[in-house]
Amino acid sequence: MEVVNAVYPQPAQIAALLAQESEAPVVMVNLLKFKAAAAYADGRPTTLSGRDAYMLYGEQMTALVAAQGGRMMHSVRVEALVIGEVGELWDAVALVEYPSAKAFVAIATSPEVNAIGVHRAAGLAGQLLIQCRTL
């Protein structure tokens, strides 16, 4: 199995979310890998770690998601791999519930999220984002 962390989804991945007919809630599993030190695209000086910069984004994102009917379910630090093998572990896992896949896209592509995304990009080395639904 090949694993490729990314910071942003590909257009085809967004199109697939928008094509879903289900209006059932989705849970997005975020496997997050942080930069050691935050690096802002505009070159601003900072002493923030990648994790700290991402948390600036995360706090504001949590409020935006809640305002649209979603919720932060759980966020944890990754400590160890118990089954399987990977070259490098992620740093954190977050579970976020959205009202639907389309609601996720609307929130993630909103001007408000775009404005706070500078902190996400500054702190995030890459991630996997896995869409799930309740069984």
The first five atom37 places (N, CA, C, CB, O) and aatype in JSON, in Angstrom:
{
  "aatype": [12, 6, 19, 19, 2, 0, 19, 18, 14, 5, 14, 0, 5, 9, 0, 0, 10, 10, 0, 5, 6, 15, 6, 0, 14, 19, 19, 12, 19, 2, 10, 10, 11, 13, 11, 0, 0, 0, 0, 18, 0, 3, 7, 1, 14, 16, 16, 10, 15, 7, 1, 3, 0, 18, 12, 10, 18, 7, 6, 5, 12, 16, 0, 10, 19, 0, 0, 5, 7, 7, 1, 12, 12, 8, 15, 19, 1, 19, 6, 0, 10, 19, 9, 7, 6, 19, 7, 6, 10, 17, 3, 0, 19, 0, 10, 19, 6, 18, 14, 15, 0, 11, 0, 13, 19, 0, 9, 0, 16, 15, 14, 6, 19, 2, 0, 9, 7, 19, 8, 1, 0, 0, 7, 10, 0, 7, 5, 10, 10, 9, 5, 4, 1, 16, 10],
  "atom_mask": [
    [1, 1, 1, 1, 1],
    [1, 1, 1, 1, 1],
    [1, 1, 1, 1, 1],
    [1, 1, 1, 1, 1],
    [1, 1, 1, 1, 1],
    [1, 1, 1, 1, 1],
    [1, 1, 1, 1, 1],
    [1, 1, 1, 1, 1],
    [1, 1, 1, 1, 1],
    [1, 1, 1, 1, 1],
    [1, 1, 1, 1, 1],
    [1, 1, 1, 1, 1],
    [1, 1, 1, 1, 1],
    [1, 1, 1, 1, 1],
    [1, 1, 1, 1, 1],
    [1, 1, 1, 1, 1],
    [1, 1, 1, 1, 1],
    [1, 1, 1, 1, 1],
    [1, 1, 1, 1, 1],
    [1, 1, 1, 1, 1],
    [1, 1, 1, 1, 1],
    [1, 1, 1, 1, 1],
    [1, 1, 1, 1, 1],
    [1, 1, 1, 1, 1],
    [1, 1, 1, 1, 1],
    [1, 1, 1, 1, 1],
    [1, 1, 1, 1, 1],
    [1, 1, 1, 1, 1],
    [1, 1, 1, 1, 1],
    [1, 1, 1, 1, 1],
    [1, 1, 1, 1, 1],
    [1, 1, 1, 1, 1],
    [1, 1, 1, 1, 1],
    [1, 1, 1, 1, 1],
    [1, 1, 1, 1, 1],
    [1, 1, 1, 1, 1],
    [1, 1, 1, 1, 1],
    [1, 1, 1, 1, 1],
    [1, 1, 1, 1, 1],
    [1, 1, 1, 1, 1],
    [1, 1, 1, 1, 1],
    [1, 1, 1, 1, 1],
    [1, 1, 1, 0, 1],
    [1, 1, 1, 1, 1],
    [1, 1, 1, 1, 1],
    [1, 1, 1, 1, 1],
    [1, 1, 1, 1, 1],
    [1, 1, 1, 1, 1],
    [1, 1, 1, 1, 1],
    [1, 1, 1, 0, 1],
    [1, 1, 1, 1, 1],
    [1, 1, 1, 1, 1],
    [1, 1, 1, 1, 1],
    [1, 1, 1, 1, 1],
    [1, 1, 1, 1, 1],
    [1, 1, 1, 1, 1],
    [1, 1, 1, 1, 1],
    [1, 1, 1, 0, 1],
    [1, 1, 1, 1, 1],
    [1, 1, 1, 1, 1],
    [1, 1, 1, 1, 1],
    [1, 1, 1, 1, 1],
    [1, 1, 1, 1, 1],
    [1, 1, 1, 1, 1],
    [1, 1, 1, 1, 1],
    [1, 1, 1, 1, 1],
    [1, 1, 1, 1, 1],
    [1, 1, 1, 1, 1],
    [1, 1, 1, 0, 1],
    [1, 1, 1, 0, 1],
    [1, 1, 1, 1, 1],
    [1, 1, 1, 1, 1],
    [1, 1, 1, 1, 1],
    [1, 1, 1, 1, 1],
    [1, 1, 1, 1, 1],
    [1, 1, 1, 1, 1],
    [1, 1, 1, 1, 1],
    [1, 1, 1, 1, 1],
    [1, 1, 1, 1, 1],
    [1, 1, 1, 1, 1],
    [1, 1, 1, 1, 1],
    [1, 1, 1, 1, 1],
    [1, 1, 1, 1, 1],
    [1, 1, 1, 0, 1],
    [1, 1, 1, 1, 1],
    [1, 1, 1, 1, 1],
    [1, 1, 1, 0, 1],
    [1, 1, 1, 1, 1],
    [1, 1, 1, 1, 1],
    [1, 1, 1, 1, 1],
    [1, 1, 1, 1, 1],
    [1, 1, 1, 1, 1],
    [1, 1, 1, 1, 1],
    [1, 1, 1, 1, 1],
    [1, 1, 1, 1, 1],
    [1, 1, 1, 1, 1],
    [1, 1, 1, 1, 1],
    [1, 1, 1, 1, 1],
    [1, 1, 1, 1, 1],
    [1, 1, 1, 1, 1],
    [1, 1, 1, 1, 1],
    [1, 1, 1, 1, 1],
    [1, 1, 1, 1, 1],
    [1, 1, 1, 1, 1],
    [1, 1, 1, 1, 1],
    [1, 1, 1, 1, 1],
    [1, 1, 1, 1, 1],
    [1, 1, 1, 1, 1],
    [1, 1, 1, 1, 1],
    [1, 1, 1, 1, 1],
    [1, 1, 1, 1, 1],
    [1, 1, 1, 1, 1],
    [1, 1, 1, 1, 1],
    [1, 1, 1, 1, 1],
    [1, 1, 1, 1, 1],
    [1, 1, 1, 1, 1],
    [1, 1, 1, 0, 1],
    [1, 1, 1, 1, 1],
    [1, 1, 1, 1, 1],
    [1, 1, 1, 1, 1],
    [1, 1, 1, 1, 1],
    [1, 1, 1, 1, 1],
    [1, 1, 1, 0, 1],
    [1, 1, 1, 1, 1],
    [1, 1, 1, 1, 1],
    [1, 1, 1, 0, 1],
    [1, 1, 1, 1, 1],
    [1, 1, 1, 1, 1],
    [1, 1, 1, 1, 1],
    [1, 1, 1, 1, 1],
    [1, 1, 1, 1, 1],
    [1, 1, 1, 1, 1],
    [1, 1, 1, 1, 1],
    [1, 1, 1, 1, 1],
    [1, 1, 1, 1, 1]
  ],
  "atom_positions": [
    [[0.84, -1.17, 0.0], [0.0, 0.0, 0.0], [0.89, 1.24, 0.0], [-0.96, 0.0, 1.22], [1.77, 1.39, 0.85]],
    [[0.65, 2.1, -0.95], [1.39, 3.36, -1.02], [0.6, 4.43, -0.27], [1.65, 3.78, -2.5], [-0.62, 4.52, -0.43]],
    [[1.28, 5.23, 0.52], [0.66, 6.32, 1.27], [1.3, 7.62, 0.82], [0.82, 6.11, 2.81], [2.52, 7.76, 0.85]],
    [[0.47, 8.57, 0.4], [0.96, 9.88, -0.01], [0.21, 10.95, 0.79], [0.77, 10.1, -1.56], [-0.98, 11.16, 0.58]],
    [[0.92, 11.6, 1.69], [0.34, 12.72, 2.43], [0.21, 13.9, 1.49], [1.2, 13.09, 3.67], [1.03, 14.1, 0.6]],
    [[-0.84, 14.7, 1.68], [-1.03, 15.92, 0.9], [-1.57, 17.0, 1.82], [-2.0, 15.67, -0.31], [-2.07, 16.71, 2.91]],
    [[-1.48, 18.24, 1.4], [-2.01, 19.34, 2.19], [-3.41, 19.72, 1.7], [-1.07, 20.56, 2.13], [-4.25, 20.14, 2.5]],
    [[-3.65, 19.58, 0.4], [-4.96, 19.94, -0.17], [-5.47, 18.81, -1.05], [-4.88, 21.25, -0.97], [-4.67, 18.07, -1.62]],
    [[-6.79, 18.66, -1.18], [-7.35, 17.61, -2.05], [-7.18, 17.97, -3.53], [-8.83, 17.39, -1.73], [-7.03, 19.13, -3.9]],
    [[-7.21, 16.92, -4.35], [-7.2, 17.1, -5.79], [-8.61, 17.47, -6.26], [-6.7, 15.81, -6.51], [-9.58, 17.11, -5.59]],
    [[-8.76, 18.19, -7.37], [-10.09, 18.55, -7.88], [-11.02, 17.34, -8.06], [-9.96, 19.28, -9.2], [-12.22, 17.43, -7.79]],
    [[-10.48, 16.22, -8.49], [-11.3, 15.02, -8.68], [-11.84, 14.51, -7.35], [-10.49, 13.91, -9.37], [-12.94, 13.95, -7.29]],
    [[-11.09, 14.69, -6.28], [-11.55, 14.26, -4.96], [-12.71, 15.14, -4.49], [-10.4, 14.29, -3.94], [-13.67, 14.64, -3.9]],
    [[-12.63, 16.43, -4.74], [-13.72, 17.34, -4.38], [-14.95, 17.03, -5.23], [-13.3, 18.83, -4.58], [-16.07, 17.0, -4.71]],
    [[-14.76, 16.79, -6.52], [-15.88, 16.45, -7.4], [-16.59, 15.19, -6.93], [-15.39, 16.26, -8.85], [-17.82, 15.1, -6.99]],
    [[-15.83, 14.2, -6.46], [-16.43, 12.96, -5.98], [-17.28, 13.21, -4.73], [-15.34, 11.92, -5.68], [-18.33, 12.59, -4.57]],
    [[-16.84, 14.09, -3.87], [-17.64, 14.44, -2.69], [-18.94, 15.12, -3.1], [-16.84, 15.36, -1.74], [-20.01, 14.81, -2.58]],
    [[-18.85, 16.05, -4.04], [-20.03, 16.78, -4.49], [-21.02, 15.88, -5.23], [-19.62, 17.93, -5.38], [-22.22, 16.18, -5.28]],
    [[-20.54, 14.81, -5.81], [-21.4, 13.9, -6.57], [-22.18, 12.94, -5.68], [-20.57, 13.11, -7.55], [-23.1, 12.26, -6.15]],
    [[-21.84, 12.88, -4.41], [-22.53, 11.96, -3.51], [-23.98, 12.42, -3.31], [-21.8, 11.87, -2.16], [-24.24, 13.59, -3.07]],
    [[-24.89, 11.48, -3.4], [-26.31, 11.8, -3.25], [-26.77, 11.76, -1.81], [-27.13, 10.85, -4.07], [-27.77, 12.39, -1.46]],
    [[-26.06, 11.05, -0.96], [-26.46, 10.91, 0.44], [-26.35, 12.25, 1.16], [-25.6, 9.85, 1.14], [-25.39, 13.0, 0.98]],
    [[-27.34, 12.52, 1.96], [-27.31, 13.71, 2.81], [-27.02, 13.32, 4.26], [-28.64, 14.48, 2.72], [-27.18, 14.13, 5.18]],
    [[-26.58, 12.08, 4.46], [-26.25, 11.6, 5.8], [-24.95, 12.25, 6.29], [-26.12, 10.06, 5.82], [-24.1, 12.61, 5.48]],
    [[-24.82, 12.4, 7.6], [-23.58, 12.96, 8.13], [-22.36, 12.12, 7.75], [-23.67, 13.08, 9.65], [-22.46, 10.9, 7.57]],
    [[-21.23, 12.78, 7.63], [-19.96, 12.11, 7.39], [-19.0, 12.48, 8.51], [-19.38, 12.48, 6.0], [-19.06, 13.56, 9.08]],
    [[-18.11, 11.55, 8.79], [-17.03, 11.8, 9.74], [-15.74, 11.79, 8.95], [-17.0, 10.75, 10.91], [-15.44, 10.82, 8.25]],
    [[-14.99, 12.85, 9.05], [-13.7, 12.93, 8.39], [-12.61, 12.59, 9.41], [-13.47, 14.35, 7.77], [-12.47, 13.24, 10.45]],
    [[-11.84, 11.56, 9.08], [-10.7, 11.16, 9.9], [-9.49, 11.88, 9.34], [-10.5, 9.58, 9.89], [-9.07, 11.64, 8.2]],
    [[-8.92, 12.76, 10.12], [-7.76, 13.55, 9.74], [-6.51, 12.93, 10.35], [-7.93, 15.03, 10.19], [-6.36, 12.93, 11.57]],
    [[-5.61, 12.42, 9.52], [-4.31, 11.94, 9.99], [-3.32, 13.06, 9.65], [-3.9, 10.55, 9.31], [-3.04, 13.3, 8.48]],
    [[-2.81, 13.72, 10.66], [-2.06, 14.96, 10.48], [-0.58, 14.8, 10.76], [-2.63, 16.03, 11.38], [-0.18, 14.2, 11.77]],
    [[0.25, 15.34, 9.87], [1.7, 15.38, 10.04], [2.12, 16.84, 10.03], [2.45, 14.55, 8.92], [1.86, 17.55, 9.05]],
    [[2.76, 17.3, 11.1], [3.12, 18.7, 11.22], [4.57, 18.96, 10.82], [2.89, 19.17, 12.64], [5.43, 18.09, 10.95]],
    [[4.82, 20.17, 10.34], [6.19, 20.63, 10.13], [6.84, 20.84, 11.5], [6.22, 21.95, 9.27], [6.14, 21.13, 12.48]],
    [[8.14, 20.72, 11.57], [8.83, 20.99, 12.84], [8.65, 22.46, 13.23], [10.35, 20.65, 12.72], [8.38, 22.77, 14.39]],
    [[8.79, 23.34, 12.26], [8.61, 24.77, 12.49], [7.63, 25.31, 11.46], [9.98, 25.54, 12.42], [7.69, 24.94, 10.28]],
    [[6.74, 26.18, 11.89], [5.78, 26.79, 10.97], [6.52, 27.59, 9.91], [4.78, 27.69, 11.73], [7.52, 28.24, 10.18]],
    [[5.99, 27.54, 8.68], [6.57, 28.29, 7.57], [5.43, 28.92, 6.79], [7.46, 27.38, 6.65], [4.72, 28.23, 6.06]],
    [[5.26, 30.23, 6.95], [4.18, 30.94, 6.28], [4.58, 31.31, 4.86], [3.79, 32.2, 7.06], [5.71, 31.73, 4.61]],
    [[3.64, 31.16, 3.93], [3.9, 31.43, 2.51], [4.3, 32.88, 2.26], [2.67, 31.09, 1.67], [5.05, 33.16, 1.32]],
    [[3.82, 33.79, 3.1], [4.15, 35.21, 2.9], [5.49, 35.6, 3.53], [3.05, 36.08, 3.47], [5.89, 36.76, 3.49]],
    [[6.17, 34.6, 4.12], [7.5, 34.85, 4.68], [7.51, 35.52, 6.04], [0.0, 0.0, 0.0], [8.58, 35.89, 6.53]],
    [[6.36, 35.67, 6.66], [6.33, 36.34, 7.97], [7.21, 35.6, 8.97], [4.89, 36.44, 8.5], [7.24, 34.37, 8.97]],
    [[7.9, 36.33, 9.81], [8.71, 35.66, 10.84], [7.8, 35.06, 11.91], [9.73, 36.67, 11.48], [6.78, 35.64, 12.28]],
    [[8.18, 33.89, 12.4], [7.39, 33.25, 13.45], [8.28, 32.32, 14.25], [6.19, 32.48, 12.86], [9.26, 31.77, 13.74]],
    [[7.93, 32.15, 15.51], [8.61, 31.17, 16.35], [7.69, 29.98, 16.63], [9.06, 31.82, 17.68], [8.01, 29.12, 17.46]],
    [[6.55, 29.92, 15.94], [5.58, 28.84, 16.15], [6.1, 27.52, 15.59], [4.24, 29.2, 15.51], [6.77, 27.48, 14.57]],
    [[5.77, 26.46, 16.28], [5.99, 25.13, 15.71], [4.9, 24.88, 14.67], [5.99, 24.01, 16.82], [3.91, 25.61, 14.62]],
    [[5.09, 23.87, 13.85], [4.05, 23.51, 12.89], [2.75, 23.16, 13.6], [0.0, 0.0, 0.0], [1.67, 23.56, 13.16]],
    [[2.85, 22.41, 14.69], [1.67, 22.04, 15.47], [0.95, 23.28, 15.99], [2.06, 21.12, 16.65], [-0.27, 23.38, 15.91]],
    [[1.71, 24.25, 16.53], [1.1, 25.46, 17.08], [0.38, 26.27, 16.0], [2.16, 26.33, 17.76], [-0.71, 26.78, 16.23]],
    [[1.0, 26.38, 14.82], [0.35, 27.11, 13.72], [-0.94, 26.39, 13.31], [1.31, 27.24, 12.51], [-1.97, 27.03, 13.11]],
    [[-0.87, 25.07, 13.18], [-2.07, 24.31, 12.8], [-3.17, 24.46, 13.85], [-1.72, 22.83, 12.61], [-4.34, 24.52, 13.5]],
    [[-2.81, 24.53, 15.12], [-3.81, 24.67, 16.18], [-4.52, 26.03, 16.1], [-3.16, 24.5, 17.55], [-5.68, 26.14, 16.49]],
    [[-3.82, 27.06, 15.61], [-4.5, 28.35, 15.38], [-5.63, 28.15, 14.37], [-3.49, 29.43, 14.88], [-6.73, 28.68, 14.54]],
    [[-5.34, 27.41, 13.33], [-6.35, 27.06, 12.33], [-7.43, 26.18, 12.95], [-5.7, 26.33, 11.12], [-8.62, 26.44, 12.78]],
    [[-7.02, 25.15, 13.68], [-7.94, 24.19, 14.24], [-8.97, 24.79, 15.18], [0.0, 0.0, 0.0], [-10.14, 24.41, 15.15]],
    [[-8.55, 25.72, 16.02], [-9.49, 26.37, 16.95], [-10.57, 27.13, 16.19], [-8.73, 27.32, 17.88], [-11.76, 27.04, 16.53]],
    [[-10.17, 27.87, 15.17], [-11.14, 28.64, 14.4], [-12.01, 27.74, 13.53], [-10.42, 29.68, 13.53], [-13.2, 27.99, 13.34]],
    [[-11.41, 26.68, 12.99], [-12.14, 25.74, 12.15], [-13.21, 25.03, 12.96], [-11.19, 24.72, 11.52], [-14.32, 24.82, 12.47]],
    [[-12.9, 24.67, 14.19], [-13.87, 24.01, 15.06], [-15.11, 24.88, 15.23], [-13.24, 23.69, 16.44], [-16.24, 24.38, 15.17]],
    [[-14.91, 26.17, 15.44], [-16.05, 27.09, 15.59], [-16.84, 27.22, 14.29], [-15.55, 28.47, 16.04], [-18.07, 27.26, 14.32]],
    [[-16.16, 27.28, 13.15], [-16.84, 27.38, 11.86], [-17.66, 26.13, 11.56], [-15.82, 27.62, 10.74], [-18.78, 26.23, 11.07]],
    [[-17.1, 24.97, 11.86], [-17.82, 23.71, 11.64], [-19.05, 23.65, 12.52], [-16.89, 22.5, 11.91], [-20.13, 23.27, 12.07]],
    [[-18.9, 24.02, 13.78], [-20.04, 23.99, 14.71], [-21.14, 24.94, 14.26], [-19.58, 24.37, 16.13], [-22.32, 24.62, 14.39]],
    [[-20.78, 26.09, 13.73], [-21.78, 27.06, 13.26], [-22.57, 26.53, 12.07], [-21.1, 28.37, 12.87], [-23.66, 27.02, 11.79]],
    [[-22.03, 25.52, 11.38], [-22.72, 24.93, 10.22], [-23.34, 23.56, 10.54], [-21.75, 24.8, 9.05], [-23.71, 22.82, 9.64]],
    [[-23.43, 23.24, 11.83], [-24.1, 22.01, 12.23], [-23.2, 20.8, 12.38], [0.0, 0.0, 0.0], [-23.7, 19.69, 12.58]],
    [[-21.89, 20.98, 12.3], [-20.96, 19.88, 12.5], [-20.37, 19.93, 13.89], [0.0, 0.0, 0.0], [-20.77, 20.74, 14.72]],
    [[-19.4, 19.04, 14.13], [-18.76, 19.06, 15.45], [-17.41, 18.35, 15.41], [-19.67, 18.4, 16.49], [-17.2, 17.4, 14.66]],
    [[-16.52, 18.85, 16.25], [-15.25, 18.18, 16.51], [-15.58, 17.04, 17.46], [-14.15, 19.17, 17.11], [-16.06, 17.27, 18.57]],
    [[-15.32, 15.82, 17.04], [-15.65, 14.67, 17.86], [-14.51, 14.31, 18.82], [-15.99, 13.47, 16.98], [-14.73, 14.03, 20.0]],
    [[-13.29, 14.32, 18.28], [-12.16, 13.89, 19.1], [-10.87, 14.31, 18.42], [-12.2, 12.35, 19.34], [-10.78, 14.33, 17.19]],
    [[-9.88, 14.64, 19.21], [-8.56, 14.98, 18.7], [-7.52, 14.4, 19.65], [-8.39, 16.53, 18.54], [-7.58, 14.63, 20.86]],
    [[-6.57, 13.64, 19.09], [-5.58, 12.98, 19.94], [-4.19, 13.04, 19.32], [-5.98, 11.53, 20.2], [-4.04, 13.18, 18.11]],
    [[-3.19, 12.92, 20.17], [-1.79, 12.84, 19.72], [-1.49, 11.38, 19.4], [-0.81, 13.4, 20.82], [-1.88, 10.48, 20.15]],
    [[-0.8, 11.12, 18.31], [-0.38, 9.76, 17.95], [0.85, 9.41, 18.77], [-0.09, 9.64, 16.41], [1.8, 10.2, 18.87]],
    [[0.83, 8.2, 19.38], [1.97, 7.78, 20.2], [2.72, 6.59, 19.63], [1.5, 7.45, 21.57], [3.95, 6.56, 19.68]],
    [[2.0, 5.6, 19.1], [2.69, 4.4, 18.65], [1.84, 3.65, 17.64], [3.04, 3.49, 19.83], [0.61, 3.75, 17.65]],
    [[2.49, 2.9, 16.78], [1.82, 2.02, 15.84], [1.79, 0.63, 16.47], [2.54, 2.01, 14.44], [2.83, 0.1, 16.86]],
    [[0.61, 0.03, 16.57], [0.46, -1.25, 17.24], [0.34, -2.4, 16.25], [-0.76, -1.22, 18.15], [0.84, -3.5, 16.51]],
    [[-0.3, -2.18, 15.11], [-0.44, -3.2, 14.07], [0.0, -2.59, 12.75], [-1.91, -3.74, 13.98], [-0.36, -1.45, 12.44]],
    [[0.77, -3.33, 11.97], [1.18, -2.88, 10.65], [2.49, -2.12, 10.69], [0.0, 0.0, 0.0], [3.15, -2.03, 11.72]],
    [[2.84, -1.57, 9.53], [4.09, -0.83, 9.39], [3.88, 0.36, 8.47], [5.21, -1.74, 8.86], [3.19, 0.25, 7.45]],
    [[4.45, 1.46, 8.82], [4.51, 2.64, 7.95], [5.9, 3.25, 8.12], [3.38, 3.69, 8.31], [6.57, 3.03, 9.13]],
    [[6.32, 4.0, 7.13], [7.63, 4.62, 7.2], [7.72, 5.67, 8.29], [0.0, 0.0, 0.0], [8.76, 5.82, 8.93]],
    [[6.63, 6.39, 8.49], [6.62, 7.48, 9.47], [5.19, 7.65, 9.98], [7.16, 8.81, 8.85], [4.24, 7.65, 9.19]],
    [[5.05, 7.8, 11.28], [3.71, 7.99, 11.87], [3.22, 9.42, 11.68], [3.73, 7.64, 13.36], [4.02, 10.34, 11.51]],
    [[1.93, 9.59, 11.71], [1.34, 10.92, 11.75], [1.5, 11.44, 13.17], [-0.16, 10.9, 11.31], [1.8, 10.67, 14.09]],
    [[1.29, 12.73, 13.37], [1.46, 13.34, 14.68], [0.16, 13.4, 15.48], [2.02, 14.73, 14.53], [0.18, 13.34, 16.71]],
    [[-0.96, 13.53, 14.78], [-2.25, 13.67, 15.47], [-3.36, 13.09, 14.6], [-2.54, 15.16, 15.81], [-3.22, 12.97, 13.38]],
    [[-4.45, 12.74, 15.26], [-5.65, 12.26, 14.58], [-6.82, 13.08, 15.1], [-5.88, 10.72, 14.81], [-6.96, 13.27, 16.31]],
    [[-7.65, 13.58, 14.2], [-8.85, 14.32, 14.59], [-10.04, 13.74, 13.84], [-8.7, 15.84, 14.29], [-9.96, 13.46, 12.65]],
    [[-11.14, 13.56, 14.55], [-12.4, 13.11, 13.96], [-13.36, 14.29, 13.97], [-13.0, 11.88, 14.74], [-13.67, 14.84, 15.03]],
    [[-13.83, 14.67, 12.79], [-14.74, 15.81, 12.67], [-15.98, 15.36, 11.92], [-14.05, 17.02, 11.95], [-15.89, 14.8, 10.82]],
    [[-17.15, 15.6, 12.5], [-18.41, 15.23, 11.86], [-19.0, 16.45, 11.15], [-19.42, 14.68, 12.9], [-19.04, 17.55, 11.7]],
    [[-19.44, 16.22, 9.92], [-20.09, 17.25, 9.1], [-21.5, 16.77, 8.77], [-19.27, 17.54, 7.79], [-21.75, 15.57, 8.72]],
    [[-22.43, 17.69, 8.54], [-23.81, 17.3, 8.24], [-23.93, 16.4, 6.99], [-24.66, 18.54, 8.04], [-24.84, 15.58, 6.91]],
    [[-23.02, 16.56, 6.03], [-23.01, 15.75, 4.8], [-21.69, 16.01, 4.09], [-24.25, 16.09, 3.86], [-20.93, 16.9, 4.47]],
    [[-21.42, 15.21, 3.06], [-20.22, 15.43, 2.27], [-20.27, 16.79, 1.58], [-20.04, 14.31, 1.22], [-19.27, 17.5, 1.5]],
    [[-21.45, 17.15, 1.08], [-21.59, 18.45, 0.41], [-21.39, 19.6, 1.4], [-22.97, 18.57, -0.25], [-20.82, 20.63, 1.05]],
    [[-21.87, 19.42, 2.64], [-21.65, 20.44, 3.66], [-20.16, 20.59, 3.96], [-22.43, 20.1, 4.96], [-19.66, 21.7, 4.16]],
    [[-19.45, 19.46, 3.99], [-18.01, 19.51, 4.19], [-17.35, 20.37, 3.11], [-17.41, 18.09, 4.18], [-16.54, 21.25, 3.42]],
    [[-17.7, 20.13, 1.86], [-17.1, 20.89, 0.76], [-17.44, 22.37, 0.9], [-17.6, 20.36, -0.61], [-16.57, 23.23, 0.72]],
    [[-18.7, 22.68, 1.22], [-19.11, 24.08, 1.37], [-18.32, 24.77, 2.47], [-20.62, 24.18, 1.68], [-17.89, 25.92, 2.31]],
    [[-18.11, 24.08, 3.58], [-17.35, 24.66, 4.68], [-15.87, 24.8, 4.29], [-17.5, 23.8, 5.97], [-15.27, 25.86, 4.46]],
    [[-15.3, 23.73, 3.77], [-13.87, 23.7, 3.47], [-13.47, 24.69, 2.39], [-13.46, 22.32, 3.05], [-12.32, 25.14, 2.35]],
    [[-14.4, 25.05, 1.5], [-14.09, 25.98, 0.42], [-14.63, 27.38, 0.67], [-14.63, 25.44, -0.88], [-14.63, 28.22, -0.23]],
    [[-15.1, 27.64, 1.88], [-15.68, 28.95, 2.2], [-14.6, 30.02, 2.34], [-16.51, 28.86, 3.5], [-13.45, 29.7, 2.62]],
    [[-14.97, 31.27, 2.14], [-14.01, 32.37, 2.32], [-13.44, 32.41, 3.75], [-14.67, 33.71, 2.0], [-12.29, 32.78, 3.95]],
    [[-14.27, 32.02, 4.73], [-13.8, 32.04, 6.12], [-12.67, 31.03, 6.33], [-14.97, 31.73, 7.08], [-11.68, 31.33, 6.99]],
    [[-12.83, 29.84, 5.76], [-11.78, 28.83, 5.9], [-10.56, 29.23, 5.07], [-12.31, 27.43, 5.45], [-9.43, 28.99, 5.49]],
    [[-10.78, 29.81, 3.93], [-9.66, 30.3, 3.13], [-8.82, 31.31, 3.92], [-10.16, 30.94, 1.82], [-7.59, 31.3, 3.84]],
    [[-9.48, 32.17, 4.68], [-8.78, 33.2, 5.45], [-7.91, 32.59, 6.56], [-9.78, 34.17, 6.06], [-6.82, 33.09, 6.83]],
    [[-8.39, 31.55, 7.2], [-7.61, 30.94, 8.29], [-6.67, 29.85, 7.78], [-8.54, 30.35, 9.34], [-5.82, 29.36, 8.53]],
    [[-6.8, 29.49, 6.52], [-5.99, 28.43, 5.93], [-4.5, 28.72, 5.92], [0.0, 0.0, 0.0], [-3.7, 27.8, 5.75]],
    [[-4.12, 29.98, 6.08], [-2.69, 30.31, 6.11], [-1.99, 29.59, 7.25], [-2.5, 31.83, 6.24], [-0.84, 29.19, 7.12]],
    [[-2.69, 29.43, 8.38], [-2.11, 28.74, 9.54], [-2.02, 27.24, 9.27], [-2.94, 29.01, 10.81], [-1.06, 26.59, 9.68]],
    [[-3.02, 26.7, 8.6], [-3.03, 25.28, 8.24], [-1.84, 24.96, 7.33], [-4.36, 24.89, 7.53], [-1.08, 24.03, 7.58]],
    [[-1.69, 25.75, 6.28], [-0.61, 25.54, 5.33], [0.76, 25.77, 5.97], [-0.77, 26.46, 4.12], [1.73, 25.09, 5.63]],
    [[0.84, 26.71, 6.9], [2.11, 26.99, 7.56], [2.55, 25.85, 8.46], [2.01, 28.28, 8.37], [3.75, 25.6, 8.62]],
    [[1.6, 25.17, 9.05], [1.94, 24.15, 10.03], [1.9, 22.72, 9.56], [0.0, 0.0, 0.0], [2.52, 21.84, 10.16]],
    [[1.16, 22.46, 8.48], [0.9, 21.09, 8.06], [1.9, 20.62, 7.01], [-0.51, 20.97, 7.53], [2.01, 21.23, 5.94]],
    [[2.61, 19.54, 7.31], [3.5, 18.94, 6.31], [2.69, 18.09, 5.34], [4.59, 18.08, 6.99], [3.05, 17.96, 4.18]],
    [[1.6, 17.51, 5.82], [0.74, 16.69, 4.98], [-0.28, 15.96, 5.83], [0.0, 0.0, 0.0], [-0.17, 15.93, 7.05]],
    [[-1.26, 15.37, 5.16], [-2.26, 14.63, 5.88], [-2.95, 13.63, 4.97], [-3.27, 15.57, 6.49], [-2.84, 13.69, 3.75]],
    [[-3.66, 12.72, 5.6], [-4.64, 11.89, 4.92], [-5.98, 12.32, 5.5], [-4.37, 10.33, 5.11], [-6.1, 12.56, 6.7]],
    [[-6.99, 12.43, 4.64], [-8.34, 12.76, 5.09], [-9.25, 11.65, 4.57], [-8.8, 14.2, 4.56], [-9.4, 11.47, 3.36]],
    [[-9.84, 10.92, 5.5], [-10.62, 9.74, 5.16], [-12.07, 9.98, 5.51], [-10.07, 8.49, 5.89], [-12.4, 10.26, 6.66]],
    [[-12.95, 9.87, 4.51], [-14.38, 10.06, 4.73], [-14.99, 8.76, 5.24], [-15.09, 10.52, 3.43], [-14.72, 7.69, 4.71]],
    [[-15.8, 8.86, 6.28], [-16.48, 7.69, 6.87], [-17.94, 8.04, 7.13], [-15.78, 7.25, 8.2], [-18.31, 9.21, 7.23]],
    [[-18.76, 6.99, 7.24], [-20.17, 7.13, 7.65], [-20.46, 6.09, 8.71], [-21.13, 6.97, 6.44], [-19.84, 5.03, 8.76]],
    [[-21.41, 6.41, 9.56], [-21.84, 5.47, 10.6], [-22.4, 4.22, 9.95], [-22.88, 6.12, 11.53], [-23.16, 4.3, 8.99]],
    [[-22.02, 3.07, 10.49], [-22.54, 1.79, 9.98], [-24.0, 1.6, 10.39], [-21.7, 0.61, 10.51], [-24.6, 0.58, 10.05]]
  ]
}
